Amino acid sequence: MKCKVLGSVTELIIRGCPKLVNILEKGWPPMLRKLHLFDCEGLEALPGDWMTMGMEGNNTNTLCLLESMQISSCPSLIFLPKGELPTSLTRLRIANCENVESLPEVIMHTCHLEKLDIFNCSSLTSFPRGELPSTLKGLFIGSCGNLKLLPDHMQSLTSLVIQECGSLNFQQHHMRNLTSLGKLRMFKCSGLVSFPEGGLGLALNLTEVEIEDCENLKTPQSEWGLHRLTSVTRLRIAPGGFKNVVSFSNDDCRFLRPTSHLP
């Protein structure tokens, strides 16, 4: 696919092209900011090195201005490129790509992602080794039934949403490092067994908390640390998945009262 006449394009959407196998073999439009790939059943590969792909093979990274990339419903796609991602990339969403087996290691250390969404990628089992980018603020993982491990060192996150990931094994350090978190949502996460000592109270900046149908969570509610969450404005705890929870203590619910009523 050649882009010689697309020099002014800033957003490129490719949808419903079942015979498309490769994209942008000669490079992409030099002003491109957003790339969306939807319902391309035959798409097998993405460019191997985004940083050196310019128009007509011009090897200069000054042409790489991509900020947002979404890939959805591309079942033939197995691997994402292992070369460098654009340093300008701040948002990456991969959805309904059931055969994607791995994420590129570069997302852990070379790019400047701020938001990463992964949804319904059933073949994905783990994140690459290493730390998430320090720039990453929002991480959403949904319906990845075979994902077993989260990345280490997630302390930069301000939003973490995990839903329907039944194989995910939550380690104590995963929850302990979420000190910057403002939004936490756990839904149908049977691998969530306990909170670290101090519970959710370790994330003092939390304003939104939703925990639902985490049936194996065994940490007693008295150790959740809810009474420390003085900034919470939205709280949802669905009882259906918490077989061991009988009631919430007065201390846990103190923060629900108007602050003027607190001693």
C-alpha positions as CSV (number, residue, x, y, z in Angstrom):
1,M,0.0,0.0,0.0
2,K,1.7,3.2,-1.2
3,C,0.9,6.6,0.4
4,K,2.6,9.0,-2.2
5,V,-0.6,11.1,-2.5
6,L,-1.5,11.2,1.2
7,G,1.0,13.8,2.4
8,S,-1.5,15.9,4.3
9,V,-3.4,13.0,6.0
10,T,-3.3,13.1,9.9
11,E,-5.8,10.3,10.5
12,L,-5.9,7.0,8.6
13,I,-8.7,4.5,9.1
14,I,-8.6,1.1,7.3
15,R,-11.7,-0.9,7.9
16,G,-13.2,-4.1,6.4
17,C,-10.3,-5.1,4.1
18,P,-10.2,-8.9,4.4
19,K,-7.5,-9.3,1.7
20,L,-5.1,-6.8,3.1
21,V,-2.0,-8.6,4.3
22,N,0.6,-5.8,4.8
23,I,0.2,-2.1,5.3
24,L,2.4,0.9,4.4
25,E,5.2,-1.0,2.8
26,K,6.7,2.2,1.5
27,G,6.0,4.2,4.6
28,W,3.0,6.3,5.8
29,P,1.9,9.9,5.4
30,P,4.4,12.2,7.0
31,M,1.8,14.1,9.0
32,L,0.0,11.0,10.3
33,R,-1.1,11.3,14.0
34,K,-3.8,8.5,14.3
35,L,-3.9,5.1,12.8
36,H,-6.9,2.8,13.0
37,L,-7.1,-0.8,11.7
38,F,-10.5,-2.5,12.0
39,D,-11.8,-5.8,10.6
40,C,-8.8,-6.7,8.4
41,E,-9.1,-10.5,8.6
42,G,-6.0,-11.2,6.4
43,L,-3.6,-8.7,8.1
44,E,-0.6,-10.7,9.1
45,A,2.0,-8.1,9.9
46,L,2.7,-4.5,10.9
47,P,5.8,-2.6,9.9
48,G,8.9,-4.0,11.6
49,D,10.6,-0.7,12.5
50,W,8.3,2.3,12.8
51,M,11.2,4.7,13.5
52,T,12.9,4.2,10.1
53,M,9.8,4.2,7.9
54,G,9.2,7.4,6.0
55,M,7.6,8.2,2.7
56,E,9.0,6.1,-0.1
57,G,11.7,4.6,2.2
58,N,13.1,7.9,3.4
59,N,15.0,6.8,6.5
60,T,14.3,9.6,8.9
61,N,12.5,9.5,12.2
62,T,11.3,13.1,11.8
63,L,8.5,11.7,9.7
64,C,7.2,9.6,12.6
65,L,4.6,11.6,14.4
66,L,2.1,8.9,15.3
67,E,0.3,9.5,18.6
68,S,-2.5,7.0,18.7
69,M,-2.9,3.5,17.2
70,Q,-5.9,1.2,17.4
71,I,-5.9,-2.4,16.1
72,S,-9.2,-4.3,16.3
73,S,-10.6,-7.5,14.9
74,C,-7.5,-8.6,13.0
75,P,-7.5,-12.4,13.7
76,S,-4.5,-13.3,11.5
77,L,-2.3,-10.9,13.4
78,I,0.0,-12.9,15.7
79,F,2.9,-10.7,16.6
80,L,3.2,-7.0,16.9
81,P,6.4,-5.4,15.5
82,K,9.5,-6.1,17.6
83,G,11.3,-3.0,16.3
84,E,11.0,0.5,17.9
85,L,7.7,2.1,18.2
86,P,7.3,5.8,17.5
87,T,8.5,7.8,20.5
88,S,5.5,10.1,19.9
89,L,3.0,7.3,20.5
90,T,0.9,8.0,23.6
91,R,-2.1,5.7,23.2
92,L,-2.2,2.1,22.0
93,R,-5.4,-0.1,21.9
94,I,-5.4,-3.7,20.8
95,A,-8.8,-5.4,20.8
96,N,-10.4,-8.6,19.5
97,C,-7.1,-9.9,18.1
98,E,-7.5,-13.4,19.5
99,N,-4.2,-14.7,18.0
100,V,-1.9,-12.0,19.2
101,E,0.6,-14.0,21.4
102,S,2.9,-11.3,22.7
103,L,3.4,-7.6,23.0
104,P,6.6,-6.0,21.8
105,E,9.2,-5.5,24.5
106,V,9.7,-1.9,23.4
107,I,6.4,-0.9,25.0
108,M,8.1,-1.5,28.4
109,H,11.1,0.8,28.0
110,T,11.4,3.0,24.9
111,C,8.1,4.6,24.0
112,H,6.1,7.2,25.9
113,L,2.8,5.6,26.2
114,E,0.2,7.3,28.5
115,K,-2.7,4.8,27.9
116,L,-2.6,1.1,27.0
117,D,-5.8,-0.8,26.4
118,I,-5.8,-4.6,25.7
119,F,-9.2,-6.3,25.2
120,N,-10.2,-9.8,24.2
121,C,-6.8,-11.1,23.2
122,S,-7.2,-14.7,24.3
123,S,-3.8,-15.9,23.2
124,L,-1.9,-13.3,25.2
125,T,-0.3,-14.9,28.3
126,S,2.0,-12.3,29.7
127,F,3.6,-8.9,29.4
128,P,7.2,-8.5,28.3
129,R,9.8,-8.5,31.1
130,G,10.7,-5.1,32.5
131,E,8.9,-2.1,33.9
132,L,6.0,-0.2,32.3
133,P,6.9,3.2,30.9
134,S,7.0,5.8,33.6
135,T,4.8,7.9,31.4
136,L,2.0,5.3,31.5
137,K,-1.0,6.5,33.5
138,G,-3.9,4.3,32.3
139,L,-3.9,0.5,31.9
140,F,-7.0,-1.4,30.8
141,I,-7.0,-5.2,30.5
142,G,-10.3,-7.0,29.7
143,S,-11.4,-10.4,28.6
144,C,-7.8,-11.8,28.3
145,G,-8.6,-15.3,29.8
146,N,-5.1,-16.7,29.4
147,L,-3.1,-13.7,30.7
148,K,-1.3,-15.0,33.8
149,L,1.0,-12.2,34.9
150,L,0.9,-8.5,35.2
151,P,4.0,-6.3,34.6
152,D,6.1,-5.3,37.6
153,H,6.4,-1.7,39.0
154,M,3.1,-0.1,38.1
155,Q,3.5,2.8,40.5
156,S,3.1,5.4,37.8
157,L,-0.5,4.4,37.1
158,T,-3.4,6.6,38.0
159,S,-6.1,4.3,36.5
160,L,-6.1,0.5,36.5
161,V,-9.1,-1.5,35.2
162,I,-9.0,-5.3,35.0
163,Q,-12.0,-7.3,34.1
164,E,-12.7,-10.9,33.2
165,C,-9.1,-12.2,33.4
166,G,-9.7,-15.5,35.2
167,S,-6.1,-16.8,34.9
168,L,-4.4,-13.6,36.1
169,N,-2.2,-14.2,39.2
170,F,-2.1,-11.1,41.4
171,Q,1.1,-10.9,43.3
172,Q,1.4,-8.9,46.5
173,H,3.8,-6.4,45.0
174,H,1.4,-5.6,42.1
175,M,-1.1,-4.1,44.5
176,R,1.5,-2.6,46.9
177,N,3.1,-0.4,44.1
178,L,-0.1,1.3,43.2
179,T,0.6,4.4,45.3
180,S,-0.4,6.9,42.6
181,L,-3.7,5.2,41.7
182,G,-6.8,7.3,41.5
183,K,-9.1,4.8,39.8
184,L,-9.3,1.0,40.5
185,R,-11.7,-1.4,39.0
186,M,-11.6,-5.2,39.4
187,F,-14.3,-7.3,37.8
188,K,-14.5,-11.1,37.6
189,C,-10.9,-11.5,38.7
190,S,-10.8,-14.9,40.4
191,G,-7.0,-14.7,40.7
192,L,-7.3,-11.8,43.2
193,V,-6.9,-13.6,46.5
194,S,-5.7,-11.0,48.9
195,F,-4.6,-7.4,49.3
196,P,-1.2,-6.6,50.7
197,E,-0.8,-5.5,54.3
198,G,-2.5,-2.1,54.6
199,G,-5.0,-3.0,51.8
200,L,-6.4,-0.4,49.5
201,G,-5.4,2.3,52.1
202,L,-1.9,2.2,50.5
203,A,-3.3,4.1,47.5
204,L,-4.3,7.3,49.3
205,N,-5.2,9.1,46.1
206,L,-8.0,6.8,45.2
207,T,-11.2,8.5,44.2
208,E,-13.0,5.6,42.4
209,V,-13.1,2.0,43.6
210,E,-15.1,-0.8,42.0
211,I,-14.6,-4.4,43.1
212,E,-17.1,-6.9,41.8
213,D,-17.3,-10.7,41.5
214,C,-13.8,-11.4,42.8
215,E,-14.9,-14.7,44.3
216,N,-11.6,-15.8,45.8
217,L,-10.7,-12.6,47.6
218,K,-10.1,-13.8,51.2
219,T,-8.7,-10.7,52.8
220,P,-11.1,-9.8,55.7
221,Q,-12.9,-6.6,55.0
222,S,-11.4,-5.2,58.2
223,E,-8.0,-5.3,56.5
224,W,-9.1,-3.6,53.2
225,G,-8.2,-0.2,54.6
226,L,-11.3,1.5,53.4
227,H,-11.4,3.9,56.3
228,R,-8.1,5.5,54.9
229,L,-9.7,6.4,51.6
230,T,-10.8,9.9,52.4
231,S,-10.8,11.1,48.8
232,V,-13.2,8.4,47.4
233,T,-16.2,9.8,45.6
234,R,-17.4,6.6,43.9
235,L,-17.4,3.2,45.6
236,R,-18.9,0.0,44.3
237,I,-18.5,-3.3,46.0
238,A,-20.8,-6.0,44.6
239,P,-21.6,-8.6,47.2
240,G,-22.2,-11.5,44.8
241,G,-18.6,-12.4,44.5
242,F,-17.6,-12.0,48.2
243,K,-18.7,-15.1,50.0
244,N,-16.6,-14.3,53.1
245,V,-17.8,-10.8,53.6
246,V,-20.5,-10.6,56.3
247,S,-20.5,-6.8,57.0
248,F,-18.4,-3.7,56.9
249,S,-17.2,-2.2,60.2
250,N,-17.9,1.3,61.4
251,D,-14.3,2.2,60.8
252,D,-14.5,1.1,57.1
253,C,-17.6,3.2,56.5
254,R,-16.5,6.4,58.3
255,F,-15.3,8.0,55.1
256,L,-18.9,7.6,53.6
257,R,-20.1,10.2,56.1
258,P,-19.8,14.0,55.6
259,T,-16.4,15.1,56.8
260,S,-18.1,17.6,59.1
261,H,-19.5,14.7,61.1
262,L,-16.2,13.1,61.7
263,P,-14.6,13.5,65.1
